[in-house]
Structure formats: C-alpha cells, structure tokens
Amino acid sequence: GTVRVWDPLDADIALAVHTGHTGTVFAVCTLEVDGRSVIASAGGYDETVRVWDPLDGNTTLAVHSLVLALTALAGQIVVGLDVGTIVLALREWPARGGRPR
C-alpha cells in the first residue's frame, strides 16, 4: 500500500509518495508534533501503523497489531486495534533519521 500527498492546487502532482505497507491502507491522518506536521497511516491486514516524516518520507515509528481505525485527537494518534485501543502521544520530533519521543 502507498500513501500519496497531493498538491491541492494541481491534482496531477503528487508532492510525496510514502511506501512501506504490504497491504491496503485503510486510514490516514495528519497531526502536528513539536511544531511540525506528520502523517500517520494504517494498513489493516499488514498489522502496521506507520508515522511518516512528510519532508523526507522516512518511517519513524511502526506499531504491529491488526489495525481497524486511526485518528488524530488533541495531538495524539488514537489507534483502534482488534484487541483494544492504544494512544500514541508523540511529544517531540527528532532530527532527521531519529525516532519520535
């Protein structure tokens, strides 16, 4: 599965293409962490939530479980899993190539 960020003024231009999911991407949300926008995506059957840096496309976090839904709420990522719910609270965005805290 692939997540594309499109130019809102020209629907033919993909500003970024994020790969990594092995199946269909079921949900995408954006949120702000440490003053920067990030993208979260969920691929249900590949059991992965990925948090992307939209500037360089690197995956900075992956959570492995069957994902049913996700949304951004108050600066956090709320993930509905087949076994319950988790909340990812990303407080600080790292320098390129690092992991969020």
MODELLER restraints for C-alpha pairs under 7 A, 6 or more apart:
rsr = mdl.restraints
at = mdl.atoms
rsr.add(forms.Gaussian(group=physical.xy_distance, feature=features.Distance(at['CA:1:A'], at['CA:19:A']), mean=6.52, stdev=0.5))
rsr.add(forms.Gaussian(group=physical.xy_distance, feature=features.Distance(at['CA:1:A'], at['CA:20:A']), mean=6.88, stdev=0.5))
rsr.add(forms.Gaussian(group=physical.xy_distance, feature=features.Distance(at['CA:1:A'], at['CA:21:A']), mean=4.77, stdev=0.5))
rsr.add(forms.Gaussian(group=physical.xy_distance, feature=features.Distance(at['CA:1:A'], at['CA:22:A']), mean=5.60, stdev=0.5))
rsr.add(forms.Gaussian(group=physical.xy_distance, feature=features.Distance(at['CA:1:A'], at['CA:23:A']), mean=4.99, stdev=0.5))
rsr.add(forms.Gaussian(group=physical.xy_distance, feature=features.Distance(at['CA:1:A'], at['CA:24:A']), mean=4.88, stdev=0.5))
rsr.add(forms.Gaussian(group=physical.xy_distance, feature=features.Distance(at['CA:1:A'], at['CA:25:A']), mean=5.52, stdev=0.5))
rsr.add(forms.Gaussian(group=physical.xy_distance, feature=features.Distance(at['CA:2:A'], at['CA:17:A']), mean=6.89, stdev=0.5))
rsr.add(forms.Gaussian(group=physical.xy_distance, feature=features.Distance(at['CA:2:A'], at['CA:18:A']), mean=5.74, stdev=0.5))
rsr.add(forms.Gaussian(group=physical.xy_distance, feature=features.Distance(at['CA:2:A'], at['CA:19:A']), mean=4.77, stdev=0.5))
rsr.add(forms.Gaussian(group=physical.xy_distance, feature=features.Distance(at['CA:2:A'], at['CA:21:A']), mean=6.67, stdev=0.5))
rsr.add(forms.Gaussian(group=physical.xy_distance, feature=features.Distance(at['CA:2:A'], at['CA:25:A']), mean=6.98, stdev=0.5))
rsr.add(forms.Gaussian(group=physical.xy_distance, feature=features.Distance(at['CA:3:A'], at['CA:17:A']), mean=5.88, stdev=0.5))
rsr.add(forms.Gaussian(group=physical.xy_distance, feature=features.Distance(at['CA:3:A'], at['CA:18:A']), mean=5.03, stdev=0.5))
rsr.add(forms.Gaussian(group=physical.xy_distance, feature=features.Distance(at['CA:3:A'], at['CA:19:A']), mean=6.50, stdev=0.5))
rsr.add(forms.Gaussian(group=physical.xy_distance, feature=features.Distance(at['CA:4:A'], at['CA:14:A']), mean=6.29, stdev=0.5))
rsr.add(forms.Gaussian(group=physical.xy_distance, feature=features.Distance(at['CA:4:A'], at['CA:16:A']), mean=5.72, stdev=0.5))
rsr.add(forms.Gaussian(group=physical.xy_distance, feature=features.Distance(at['CA:4:A'], at['CA:17:A']), mean=4.52, stdev=0.5))
rsr.add(forms.Gaussian(group=physical.xy_distance, feature=features.Distance(at['CA:4:A'], at['CA:18:A']), mean=6.18, stdev=0.5))
rsr.add(forms.Gaussian(group=physical.xy_distance, feature=features.Distance(at['CA:5:A'], at['CA:14:A']), mean=5.66, stdev=0.5))
rsr.add(forms.Gaussian(group=physical.xy_distance, feature=features.Distance(at['CA:5:A'], at['CA:15:A']), mean=5.41, stdev=0.5))
rsr.add(forms.Gaussian(group=physical.xy_distance, feature=features.Distance(at['CA:5:A'], at['CA:16:A']), mean=5.09, stdev=0.5))
rsr.add(forms.Gaussian(group=physical.xy_distance, feature=features.Distance(at['CA:5:A'], at['CA:17:A']), mean=6.47, stdev=0.5))
rsr.add(forms.Gaussian(group=physical.xy_distance, feature=features.Distance(at['CA:6:A'], at['CA:13:A']), mean=5.96, stdev=0.5))
rsr.add(forms.Gaussian(group=physical.xy_distance, feature=features.Distance(at['CA:6:A'], at['CA:14:A']), mean=4.39, stdev=0.5))
rsr.add(forms.Gaussian(group=physical.xy_distance, feature=features.Distance(at['CA:6:A'], at['CA:15:A']), mean=5.41, stdev=0.5))
rsr.add(forms.Gaussian(group=physical.xy_distance, feature=features.Distance(at['CA:7:A'], at['CA:13:A']), mean=5.62, stdev=0.5))
rsr.add(forms.Gaussian(group=physical.xy_distance, feature=features.Distance(at['CA:7:A'], at['CA:14:A']), mean=6.07, stdev=0.5))
rsr.add(forms.Gaussian(group=physical.xy_distance, feature=features.Distance(at['CA:7:A'], at['CA:15:A']), mean=5.94, stdev=0.5))
rsr.add(forms.Gaussian(group=physical.xy_distance, feature=features.Distance(at['CA:18:A'], at['CA:57:A']), mean=5.84, stdev=0.5))
rsr.add(forms.Gaussian(group=physical.xy_distance, feature=features.Distance(at['CA:21:A'], at['CA:43:A']), mean=6.02, stdev=0.5))
rsr.add(forms.Gaussian(group=physical.xy_distance, feature=features.Distance(at['CA:21:A'], at['CA:46:A']), mean=6.61, stdev=0.5))
rsr.add(forms.Gaussian(group=physical.xy_distance, feature=features.Distance(at['CA:22:A'], at['CA:46:A']), mean=5.78, stdev=0.5))
rsr.add(forms.Gaussian(group=physical.xy_distance, feature=features.Distance(at['CA:23:A'], at['CA:43:A']), mean=6.03, stdev=0.5))
rsr.add(forms.Gaussian(group=physical.xy_distance, feature=features.Distance(at['CA:23:A'], at['CA:45:A']), mean=6.17, stdev=0.5))
rsr.add(forms.Gaussian(group=physical.xy_distance, feature=features.Distance(at['CA:23:A'], at['CA:46:A']), mean=5.63, stdev=0.5))
rsr.add(forms.Gaussian(group=physical.xy_distance, feature=features.Distance(at['CA:24:A'], at['CA:43:A']), mean=5.57, stdev=0.5))
rsr.add(forms.Gaussian(group=physical.xy_distance, feature=features.Distance(at['CA:25:A'], at['CA:41:A']), mean=6.91, stdev=0.5))
rsr.add(forms.Gaussian(group=physical.xy_distance, feature=features.Distance(at['CA:25:A'], at['CA:42:A']), mean=5.64, stdev=0.5))
rsr.add(forms.Gaussian(group=physical.xy_distance, feature=features.Distance(at['CA:25:A'], at['CA:43:A']), mean=4.12, stdev=0.5))
rsr.add(forms.Gaussian(group=physical.xy_distance, feature=features.Distance(at['CA:25:A'], at['CA:44:A']), mean=6.72, stdev=0.5))
rsr.add(forms.Gaussian(group=physical.xy_distance, feature=features.Distance(at['CA:26:A'], at['CA:42:A']), mean=5.73, stdev=0.5))
rsr.add(forms.Gaussian(group=physical.xy_distance, feature=features.Distance(at['CA:26:A'], at['CA:43:A']), mean=5.40, stdev=0.5))
rsr.add(forms.Gaussian(group=physical.xy_distance, feature=features.Distance(at['CA:26:A'], at['CA:44:A']), mean=6.03, stdev=0.5))
rsr.add(forms.Gaussian(group=physical.xy_distance, feature=features.Distance(at['CA:27:A'], at['CA:41:A']), mean=5.63, stdev=0.5))
rsr.add(forms.Gaussian(group=physical.xy_distance, feature=features.Distance(at['CA:27:A'], at['CA:42:A']), mean=5.18, stdev=0.5))
rsr.add(forms.Gaussian(group=physical.xy_distance, feature=features.Distance(at['CA:27:A'], at['CA:69:A']), mean=6.25, stdev=0.5))
rsr.add(forms.Gaussian(group=physical.xy_distance, feature=features.Distance(at['CA:27:A'], at['CA:70:A']), mean=6.26, stdev=0.5))
rsr.add(forms.Gaussian(group=physical.xy_distance, feature=features.Distance(at['CA:28:A'], at['CA:40:A']), mean=5.67, stdev=0.5))
rsr.add(forms.Gaussian(group=physical.xy_distance, feature=features.Distance(at['CA:28:A'], at['CA:41:A']), mean=4.32, stdev=0.5))
rsr.add(forms.Gaussian(group=physical.xy_distance, feature=features.Distance(at['CA:28:A'], at['CA:42:A']), mean=6.46, stdev=0.5))
rsr.add(forms.Gaussian(group=physical.xy_distance, feature=features.Distance(at['CA:29:A'], at['CA:39:A']), mean=5.94, stdev=0.5))
rsr.add(forms.Gaussian(group=physical.xy_distance, feature=features.Distance(at['CA:29:A'], at['CA:40:A']), mean=5.33, stdev=0.5))
rsr.add(forms.Gaussian(group=physical.xy_distance, feature=features.Distance(at['CA:29:A'], at['CA:41:A']), mean=6.49, stdev=0.5))
rsr.add(forms.Gaussian(group=physical.xy_distance, feature=features.Distance(at['CA:29:A'], at['CA:71:A']), mean=5.83, stdev=0.5))
rsr.add(forms.Gaussian(group=physical.xy_distance, feature=features.Distance(at['CA:29:A'], at['CA:72:A']), mean=6.18, stdev=0.5))
rsr.add(forms.Gaussian(group=physical.xy_distance, feature=features.Distance(at['CA:30:A'], at['CA:37:A']), mean=6.70, stdev=0.5))
rsr.add(forms.Gaussian(group=physical.xy_distance, feature=features.Distance(at['CA:30:A'], at['CA:38:A']), mean=5.67, stdev=0.5))
rsr.add(forms.Gaussian(group=physical.xy_distance, feature=features.Distance(at['CA:30:A'], at['CA:39:A']), mean=4.55, stdev=0.5))
rsr.add(forms.Gaussian(group=physical.xy_distance, feature=features.Distance(at['CA:30:A'], at['CA:40:A']), mean=6.07, stdev=0.5))
rsr.add(forms.Gaussian(group=physical.xy_distance, feature=features.Distance(at['CA:30:A'], at['CA:72:A']), mean=6.70, stdev=0.5))
rsr.add(forms.Gaussian(group=physical.xy_distance, feature=features.Distance(at['CA:31:A'], at['CA:37:A']), mean=5.60, stdev=0.5))
rsr.add(forms.Gaussian(group=physical.xy_distance, feature=features.Distance(at['CA:31:A'], at['CA:38:A']), mean=5.61, stdev=0.5))
rsr.add(forms.Gaussian(group=physical.xy_distance, feature=features.Distance(at['CA:31:A'], at['CA:39:A']), mean=6.67, stdev=0.5))
rsr.add(forms.Gaussian(group=physical.xy_distance, feature=features.Distance(at['CA:31:A'], at['CA:72:A']), mean=6.11, stdev=0.5))
rsr.add(forms.Gaussian(group=physical.xy_distance, feature=features.Distance(at['CA:31:A'], at['CA:75:A']), mean=6.07, stdev=0.5))
rsr.add(forms.Gaussian(group=physical.xy_distance, feature=features.Distance(at['CA:32:A'], at['CA:38:A']), mean=6.07, stdev=0.5))
rsr.add(forms.Gaussian(group=physical.xy_distance, feature=features.Distance(at['CA:32:A'], at['CA:75:A']), mean=6.24, stdev=0.5))
rsr.add(forms.Gaussian(group=physical.xy_distance, feature=features.Distance(at['CA:33:A'], at['CA:75:A']), mean=6.84, stdev=0.5))
rsr.add(forms.Gaussian(group=physical.xy_distance, feature=features.Distance(at['CA:33:A'], at['CA:90:A']), mean=6.40, stdev=0.5))
rsr.add(forms.Gaussian(group=physical.xy_distance, feature=features.Distance(at['CA:33:A'], at['CA:91:A']), mean=6.40, stdev=0.5))
rsr.add(forms.Gaussian(group=physical.xy_distance, feature=features.Distance(at['CA:33:A'], at['CA:92:A']), mean=6.22, stdev=0.5))
rsr.add(forms.Gaussian(group=physical.xy_distance, feature=features.Distance(at['CA:33:A'], at['CA:93:A']), mean=6.17, stdev=0.5))
rsr.add(forms.Gaussian(group=physical.xy_distance, feature=features.Distance(at['CA:34:A'], at['CA:91:A']), mean=6.60, stdev=0.5))
rsr.add(forms.Gaussian(group=physical.xy_distance, feature=features.Distance(at['CA:34:A'], at['CA:92:A']), mean=5.12, stdev=0.5))
rsr.add(forms.Gaussian(group=physical.xy_distance, feature=features.Distance(at['CA:34:A'], at['CA:93:A']), mean=5.68, stdev=0.5))
rsr.add(forms.Gaussian(group=physical.xy_distance, feature=features.Distance(at['CA:38:A'], at['CA:51:A']), mean=6.92, stdev=0.5))
rsr.add(forms.Gaussian(group=physical.xy_distance, feature=features.Distance(at['CA:38:A'], at['CA:52:A']), mean=5.93, stdev=0.5))
rsr.add(forms.Gaussian(group=physical.xy_distance, feature=features.Distance(at['CA:38:A'], at['CA:53:A']), mean=5.48, stdev=0.5))
rsr.add(forms.Gaussian(group=physical.xy_distance, feature=features.Distance(at['CA:38:A'], at['CA:54:A']), mean=5.99, stdev=0.5))
rsr.add(forms.Gaussian(group=physical.xy_distance, feature=features.Distance(at['CA:39:A'], at['CA:51:A']), mean=5.67, stdev=0.5))
rsr.add(forms.Gaussian(group=physical.xy_distance, feature=features.Distance(at['CA:39:A'], at['CA:52:A']), mean=5.07, stdev=0.5))
rsr.add(forms.Gaussian(group=physical.xy_distance, feature=features.Distance(at['CA:39:A'], at['CA:53:A']), mean=6.72, stdev=0.5))
rsr.add(forms.Gaussian(group=physical.xy_distance, feature=features.Distance(at['CA:39:A'], at['CA:54:A']), mean=6.61, stdev=0.5))
rsr.add(forms.Gaussian(group=physical.xy_distance, feature=features.Distance(at['CA:40:A'], at['CA:49:A']), mean=6.97, stdev=0.5))
rsr.add(forms.Gaussian(group=physical.xy_distance, feature=features.Distance(at['CA:40:A'], at['CA:50:A']), mean=5.64, stdev=0.5))
rsr.add(forms.Gaussian(group=physical.xy_distance, feature=features.Distance(at['CA:40:A'], at['CA:51:A']), mean=4.37, stdev=0.5))
rsr.add(forms.Gaussian(group=physical.xy_distance, feature=features.Distance(at['CA:40:A'], at['CA:52:A']), mean=6.16, stdev=0.5))
rsr.add(forms.Gaussian(group=physical.xy_distance, feature=features.Distance(at['CA:41:A'], at['CA:49:A']), mean=5.70, stdev=0.5))
rsr.add(forms.Gaussian(group=physical.xy_distance, feature=features.Distance(at['CA:41:A'], at['CA:50:A']), mean=5.40, stdev=0.5))
rsr.add(forms.Gaussian(group=physical.xy_distance, feature=features.Distance(at['CA:41:A'], at['CA:51:A']), mean=6.56, stdev=0.5))
rsr.add(forms.Gaussian(group=physical.xy_distance, feature=features.Distance(at['CA:42:A'], at['CA:48:A']), mean=5.96, stdev=0.5))
rsr.add(forms.Gaussian(group=physical.xy_distance, feature=features.Distance(at['CA:42:A'], at['CA:49:A']), mean=4.53, stdev=0.5))
rsr.add(forms.Gaussian(group=physical.xy_distance, feature=features.Distance(at['CA:42:A'], at['CA:50:A']), mean=6.50, stdev=0.5))
rsr.add(forms.Gaussian(group=physical.xy_distance, feature=features.Distance(at['CA:42:A'], at['CA:67:A']), mean=6.48, stdev=0.5))
rsr.add(forms.Gaussian(group=physical.xy_distance, feature=features.Distance(at['CA:43:A'], at['CA:49:A']), mean=6.64, stdev=0.5))
rsr.add(forms.Gaussian(group=physical.xy_distance, feature=features.Distance(at['CA:43:A'], at['CA:67:A']), mean=6.87, stdev=0.5))
rsr.add(forms.Gaussian(group=physical.xy_distance, feature=features.Distance(at['CA:44:A'], at['CA:66:A']), mean=5.72, stdev=0.5))
rsr.add(forms.Gaussian(group=physical.xy_distance, feature=features.Distance(at['CA:44:A'], at['CA:67:A']), mean=4.66, stdev=0.5))
rsr.add(forms.Gaussian(group=physical.xy_distance, feature=features.Distance(at['CA:44:A'], at['CA:68:A']), mean=5.97, stdev=0.5))
rsr.add(forms.Gaussian(group=physical.xy_distance, feature=features.Distance(at['CA:45:A'], at['CA:66:A']), mean=6.30, stdev=0.5))
rsr.add(forms.Gaussian(group=physical.xy_distance, feature=features.Distance(at['CA:47:A'], at['CA:64:A']), mean=5.16, stdev=0.5))
rsr.add(forms.Gaussian(group=physical.xy_distance, feature=features.Distance(at['CA:47:A'], at['CA:65:A']), mean=4.49, stdev=0.5))
rsr.add(forms.Gaussian(group=physical.xy_distance, feature=features.Distance(at['CA:47:A'], at['CA:66:A']), mean=4.23, stdev=0.5))
rsr.add(forms.Gaussian(group=physical.xy_distance, feature=features.Distance(at['CA:47:A'], at['CA:67:A']), mean=5.73, stdev=0.5))
rsr.add(forms.Gaussian(group=physical.xy_distance, feature=features.Distance(at['CA:48:A'], at['CA:62:A']), mean=6.16, stdev=0.5))
rsr.add(forms.Gaussian(group=physical.xy_distance, feature=features.Distance(at['CA:48:A'], at['CA:63:A']), mean=5.44, stdev=0.5))
rsr.add(forms.Gaussian(group=physical.xy_distance, feature=features.Distance(at['CA:48:A'], at['CA:64:A']), mean=4.71, stdev=0.5))
rsr.add(forms.Gaussian(group=physical.xy_distance, feature=features.Distance(at['CA:48:A'], at['CA:65:A']), mean=6.19, stdev=0.5))
rsr.add(forms.Gaussian(group=physical.xy_distance, feature=features.Distance(at['CA:48:A'], at['CA:67:A']), mean=6.84, stdev=0.5))
rsr.add(forms.Gaussian(group=physical.xy_distance, feature=features.Distance(at['CA:49:A'], at['CA:62:A']), mean=5.37, stdev=0.5))
rsr.add(forms.Gaussian(group=physical.xy_distance, feature=features.Distance(at['CA:49:A'], at['CA:63:A']), mean=5.16, stdev=0.5))
rsr.add(forms.Gaussian(group=physical.xy_distance, feature=features.Distance(at['CA:49:A'], at['CA:64:A']), mean=6.78, stdev=0.5))
rsr.add(forms.Gaussian(group=physical.xy_distance, feature=features.Distance(at['CA:50:A'], at['CA:59:A']), mean=6.26, stdev=0.5))
rsr.add(forms.Gaussian(group=physical.xy_distance, feature=features.Distance(at['CA:50:A'], at['CA:61:A']), mean=5.65, stdev=0.5))
rsr.add(forms.Gaussian(group=physical.xy_distance, feature=features.Distance(at['CA:50:A'], at['CA:62:A']), mean=4.74, stdev=0.5))
rsr.add(forms.Gaussian(group=physical.xy_distance, feature=features.Distance(at['CA:50:A'], at['CA:63:A']), mean=6.95, stdev=0.5))
rsr.add(forms.Gaussian(group=physical.xy_distance, feature=features.Distance(at['CA:51:A'], at['CA:59:A']), mean=5.75, stdev=0.5))
rsr.add(forms.Gaussian(group=physical.xy_distance, feature=features.Distance(at['CA:51:A'], at['CA:60:A']), mean=5.73, stdev=0.5))
rsr.add(forms.Gaussian(group=physical.xy_distance, feature=features.Distance(at['CA:51:A'], at['CA:61:A']), mean=5.32, stdev=0.5))
rsr.add(forms.Gaussian(group=physical.xy_distance, feature=features.Distance(at['CA:51:A'], at['CA:62:A']), mean=6.83, stdev=0.5))
rsr.add(forms.Gaussian(group=physical.xy_distance, feature=features.Distance(at['CA:52:A'], at['CA:58:A']), mean=5.77, stdev=0.5))
rsr.add(forms.Gaussian(group=physical.xy_distance, feature=features.Distance(at['CA:52:A'], at['CA:59:A']), mean=4.70, stdev=0.5))
rsr.add(forms.Gaussian(group=physical.xy_distance, feature=features.Distance(at['CA:52:A'], at['CA:60:A']), mean=6.02, stdev=0.5))
rsr.add(forms.Gaussian(group=physical.xy_distance, feature=features.Distance(at['CA:53:A'], at['CA:59:A']), mean=6.62, stdev=0.5))
rsr.add(forms.Gaussian(group=physical.xy_distance, feature=features.Distance(at['CA:60:A'], at['CA:98:A']), mean=6.98, stdev=0.5))
rsr.add(forms.Gaussian(group=physical.xy_distance, feature=features.Distance(at['CA:60:A'], at['CA:99:A']), mean=5.25, stdev=0.5))
rsr.add(forms.Gaussian(group=physical.xy_distance, feature=features.Distance(at['CA:60:A'], at['CA:100:A']), mean=6.75, stdev=0.5))
rsr.add(forms.Gaussian(group=physical.xy_distance, feature=features.Distance(at['CA:61:A'], at['CA:99:A']), mean=6.76, stdev=0.5))
rsr.add(forms.Gaussian(group=physical.xy_distance, feature=features.Distance(at['CA:65:A'], at['CA:81:A']), mean=6.65, stdev=0.5))
rsr.add(forms.Gaussian(group=physical.xy_distance, feature=features.Distance(at['CA:66:A'], at['CA:81:A']), mean=5.62, stdev=0.5))
rsr.add(forms.Gaussian(group=physical.xy_distance, feature=features.Distance(at['CA:66:A'], at['CA:82:A']), mean=5.65, stdev=0.5))
rsr.add(forms.Gaussian(group=physical.xy_distance, feature=features.Distance(at['CA:67:A'], at['CA:80:A']), mean=6.07, stdev=0.5))
rsr.add(forms.Gaussian(group=physical.xy_distance, feature=features.Distance(at['CA:67:A'], at['CA:81:A']), mean=4.58, stdev=0.5))
rsr.add(forms.Gaussian(group=physical.xy_distance, feature=features.Distance(at['CA:67:A'], at['CA:82:A']), mean=6.48, stdev=0.5))
rsr.add(forms.Gaussian(group=physical.xy_distance, feature=features.Distance(at['CA:68:A'], at['CA:80:A']), mean=5.39, stdev=0.5))
rsr.add(forms.Gaussian(group=physical.xy_distance, feature=features.Distance(at['CA:68:A'], at['CA:81:A']), mean=5.40, stdev=0.5))
rsr.add(forms.Gaussian(group=physical.xy_distance, feature=features.Distance(at['CA:68:A'], at['CA:82:A']), mean=6.58, stdev=0.5))
rsr.add(forms.Gaussian(group=physical.xy_distance, feature=features.Distance(at['CA:69:A'], at['CA:79:A']), mean=5.93, stdev=0.5))
rsr.add(forms.Gaussian(group=physical.xy_distance, feature=features.Distance(at['CA:69:A'], at['CA:80:A']), mean=4.95, stdev=0.5))
rsr.add(forms.Gaussian(group=physical.xy_distance, feature=features.Distance(at['CA:70:A'], at['CA:77:A']), mean=6.82, stdev=0.5))
rsr.add(forms.Gaussian(group=physical.xy_distance, feature=features.Distance(at['CA:70:A'], at['CA:78:A']), mean=5.52, stdev=0.5))
rsr.add(forms.Gaussian(group=physical.xy_distance, feature=features.Distance(at['CA:70:A'], at['CA:79:A']), mean=4.40, stdev=0.5))
rsr.add(forms.Gaussian(group=physical.xy_distance, feature=features.Distance(at['CA:70:A'], at['CA:80:A']), mean=5.97, stdev=0.5))
rsr.add(forms.Gaussian(group=physical.xy_distance, feature=features.Distance(at['CA:71:A'], at['CA:77:A']), mean=5.78, stdev=0.5))
rsr.add(forms.Gaussian(group=physical.xy_distance, feature=features.Distance(at['CA:71:A'], at['CA:78:A']), mean=5.41, stdev=0.5))
rsr.add(forms.Gaussian(group=physical.xy_distance, feature=features.Distance(at['CA:71:A'], at['CA:79:A']), mean=6.78, stdev=0.5))
rsr.add(forms.Gaussian(group=physical.xy_distance, feature=features.Distance(at['CA:72:A'], at['CA:78:A']), mean=6.16, stdev=0.5))
rsr.add(forms.Gaussian(group=physical.xy_distance, feature=features.Distance(at['CA:76:A'], at['CA:87:A']), mean=6.61, stdev=0.5))
rsr.add(forms.Gaussian(group=physical.xy_distance, feature=features.Distance(at['CA:76:A'], at['CA:88:A']), mean=5.64, stdev=0.5))
rsr.add(forms.Gaussian(group=physical.xy_distance, feature=features.Distance(at['CA:76:A'], at['CA:89:A']), mean=4.74, stdev=0.5))
rsr.add(forms.Gaussian(group=physical.xy_distance, feature=features.Distance(at['CA:76:A'], at['CA:90:A']), mean=6.57, stdev=0.5))
rsr.add(forms.Gaussian(group=physical.xy_distance, feature=features.Distance(at['CA:77:A'], at['CA:87:A']), mean=5.66, stdev=0.5))
rsr.add(forms.Gaussian(group=physical.xy_distance, feature=features.Distance(at['CA:77:A'], at['CA:88:A']), mean=4.97, stdev=0.5))
rsr.add(forms.Gaussian(group=physical.xy_distance, feature=features.Distance(at['CA:77:A'], at['CA:89:A']), mean=6.58, stdev=0.5))
rsr.add(forms.Gaussian(group=physical.xy_distance, feature=features.Distance(at['CA:78:A'], at['CA:86:A']), mean=6.03, stdev=0.5))
rsr.add(forms.Gaussian(group=physical.xy_distance, feature=features.Distance(at['CA:78:A'], at['CA:87:A']), mean=4.57, stdev=0.5))
rsr.add(forms.Gaussian(group=physical.xy_distance, feature=features.Distance(at['CA:78:A'], at['CA:88:A']), mean=6.41, stdev=0.5))
rsr.add(forms.Gaussian(group=physical.xy_distance, feature=features.Distance(at['CA:79:A'], at['CA:85:A']), mean=5.63, stdev=0.5))
rsr.add(forms.Gaussian(group=physical.xy_distance, feature=features.Distance(at['CA:79:A'], at['CA:86:A']), mean=5.31, stdev=0.5))
rsr.add(forms.Gaussian(group=physical.xy_distance, feature=features.Distance(at['CA:79:A'], at['CA:87:A']), mean=6.18, stdev=0.5))
rsr.add(forms.Gaussian(group=physical.xy_distance, feature=features.Distance(at['CA:80:A'], at['CA:86:A']), mean=6.79, stdev=0.5))
rsr.add(forms.Gaussian(group=physical.xy_distance, feature=features.Distance(at['CA:90:A'], at['CA:100:A']), mean=6.23, stdev=0.5))
rsr.add(forms.Gaussian(group=physical.xy_distance, feature=features.Distance(at['CA:90:A'], at['CA:101:A']), mean=5.68, stdev=0.5))
rsr.add(forms.Gaussian(group=physical.xy_distance, feature=features.Distance(at['CA:91:A'], at['CA:101:A']), mean=5.69, stdev=0.5))
rsr.add(forms.Gaussian(group=physical.xy_distance, feature=features.Distance(at['CA:92:A'], at['CA:100:A']), mean=5.86, stdev=0.5))
rsr.add(forms.Gaussian(group=physical.xy_distance, feature=features.Distance(at['CA:92:A'], at['CA:101:A']), mean=5.34, stdev=0.5))
rsr.add(forms.Gaussian(group=physical.xy_distance, feature=features.Distance(at['CA:93:A'], at['CA:100:A']), mean=4.90, stdev=0.5))
rsr.add(forms.Gaussian(group=physical.xy_distance, feature=features.Distance(at['CA:93:A'], at['CA:101:A']), mean=6.80, stdev=0.5))
rsr.add(forms.Gaussian(group=physical.xy_distance, feature=features.Distance(at['CA:94:A'], at['CA:100:A']), mean=5.45, stdev=0.5))
